[in-house]
Amino acid sequence: MSKQESKDLGRITPRAEAYADWYQDVIREGKLAEVAHVVKGCMVIKPHGYAIWEKIQADLDRRFKETGHQNAYFPLLIPESFLKKEAEHVEGFSPELAVVTIAGGEKLEEPYVIRPTSETIIGHFFSQWIQSWRDLPMLINQWANVMRWELRTRMFLRTSEFLWQEGHTAHASHEEAMEEVLRMLTVYADFAHEYMAMPVIRGKKSDNEKFAGAVASYTIEAMMQDGKALQAGTSHDLGQNFGKAFDVKFQNKEGKQDYVYQTSWGVSTRLIGALIMTHSDDDGLVLPPKLAPIQAVIVPFFRKSAEENARVLERGRAMQAELKAAGISVKLDDREGQPGPKFYEYERMGVPLRFGLGPKDIDNNVTELKRRDQKEKRSLPLGGIVEAAKAELAEMQQSLYDKALARREANTVRLDTFDDFKSVMAEEPGKFVYGHWDGTKATELRAKAETGATIRCLPLPGQGFEEEPGKCIFTGQPSARRVIWAKSY
């Protein structure tokens, strides 16, 4: 490796210079993941990246169980015939399927599809498990990996294999199913706000953007730092489509046979990509404290004196014990060496709080604090370290959310003409456009072809997006409401 290559390896490209390169650099320098070159389109999630996923998983799993869902696991391999039972579903996924045709050295009688999603195989088992209205609602969640053969990949955002959870539920009525769809969408939105410090817009997808096989799809949409939208989670009303395809019938309270109404909903490791692009800066990863695997690190300032170093380590261990007892995830970096490279490493990894501690600090009963989202360093009394750390973590969590929300509000515009729309998308592509739409697929496809923007969602009530009638900014035809348009990942 040349000196230049070695230098470039540790460099993070500024966002203003090349946003896509910045994103990849932050992942590399933050020790989150790397491309698995030996397996097309896949990635290796490193321990620090996986630890973030574990924290995401833990809180979501808690929320799912609090709403009555149980975890289960279904086969990775799905009979090809299952996908063909729901025509729109198989058509939507066909280009992305990976198919197994040989096993045990012999050609299979029926090929298996590697799980792209599990509506079909879960529908099959629902048909075995559900007979009566007493069996409903059935509320199942699965934590799993899936495979979709992507042509263009980007770590965490779009890879051939990724990790996710997929909820699947069955209900006696469409009204109950819709309650579930919106309840789980709210669970996702609350998690994004409270843990990811990422503001999202809850809304309904256009028919052109809905999940293949669904009656309707609902989404949470977030704005990344470059102004593009990221679909961060979805919840689908499947109606009776899969119930009819897999003959999932039940006897209702009137004694008649009916098909169940189903839902499915999911989020994936894409959320880690969302975290990176919502909060990180040109110095590397920035993590909201609630999802940081290491919330605080203590870096000792070692000197030549072994006696002084022992004293610093002893006080550092005491600090670590205090913080840990208070429920803060903390690391004491007792490796030999200068503090500078360690500071650099933890900054790249997005650790929210960094405490420096040397002999003079102990003499003065203070510690040096550097918060990841701030530039300046401060001295804090060692006696109040727990209260200070808790306060700083809470303030940082809220500050990251406020900053992201202010950015979205500053980059959301109301437009009423196609000329203005085209101008914004050409000259300021990092915008959410709130504009009228006539409700037709043809208009949506025209807008996408001419500007690259799509309808991200029709916002749900209660978020400050009013449902005022008007005229479509593309066709001039009557429009019942404005929708959110944006370029997206």
Salt bridges, closest charged atoms under 4 A:
GLU17 OE1 - ARG11 NH2 3.16
ASP25 OD1 - ARG28 NH1 3.02
GLU29 OE2 - ARG28 NE 3.01
GLU29 OE1 - ARG348 NE 3.57
GLU34 OE1 - LYS46 NZ 3.35
ASP59 OD1 - ARG62 NH2 2.72
ASP59 OD2 - ARG63 NE 2.48
ASP61 OD2 - LYS65 NZ 2.78
GLU66 OE2 - ARG62 NH1 3.08
GLU80 OE1 - LYS84 NZ 3.85
GLU88 OE2 - LYS210 NZ 2.75
GLU150 OE2 - ARG158 NH1 3.64
GLU166 OE1 - HIS168 NE2 2.76
GLU180 OE2 - HIS69 NE2 2.68
GLU180 OE1 - ARG183 NH2 2.84
GLU194 OE1 - ARG63 NH2 2.91
GLU221 OE2 - LYS205 NZ 2.85
GLU221 OE1 - ARG456 NE 3.22
ASP237 OD2 - HIS174 NE2 2.80
ASP247 OD1 - LYS249 NZ 3.82
ASP281 OD1 - ARG372 NH2 2.74
ASP282 OD1 - ARG15 NE 2.81
ASP283 OD2 - LYS375 NZ 2.98
GLU322 OE2 - ARG315 NH1 3.64
ASP333 OD2 - ARG335 NH2 2.59
ASP333 OD1 - LYS342 NZ 3.62
GLU345 OE2 - LYS31 NZ 2.61
GLU345 OE1 - ARG335 NH2 2.84
GLU347 OE2 - LYS370 NZ 4.00
ASP363 OD1 - ARG311 NH1 3.11
ASP373 OD1 - ARG371 NE 2.70
GLU392 OE1 - ARG371 NH1 3.04
GLU392 OE2 - ARG378 NH1 2.90
GLU395 OE1 - ARG371 NH1 3.63
ASP416 OD1 - ARG482 NH2 2.74
GLU428 OE1 - LYS431 NZ 3.72
GLU450 OE2 - ARG446 NE 3.20
GLU466 OE2 - ARG414 NH1 2.66
GLU467 OE2 - ARG481 NH1 3.37
GLU468 OE2 - ARG414 NH2 2.85
GLU468 OE2 - HIS436 NE2 3.95
GLU468 OE2 - ARG482 NE 2.52
